[in-house]
Amino acid sequence: MGFESTLPAPLVEQTMRSCGLETSPLLVQAVIHYVEMLQKWNLKINLTGLSFGRPAS
């Protein structure tokens, strides 16, 4: 069981700014790390109710 993060830093930064949040390279990397941890642990325990996998066809 593994996951592959496909979360690009520019997308995270753009999303944060569109929500009115200030960004810095360190903060963007922290958000990416947080999402990667959620993805990893969500494979074992459904923490969020979200599915990070591809939708079934």
Sequence and secondary structure as in RCSB ss.txt:
>XXXX:A:sequence
MGFESTLPAPLVEQTMRSCGLETSPLLVQAVIHYVEMLQKWNLKINLTGLSFGRPAS
>XXXX:A:secstr
        HHHHHHHHHHTT    HHHHHHHHHHHHHHHHHHTTS SSS   S    
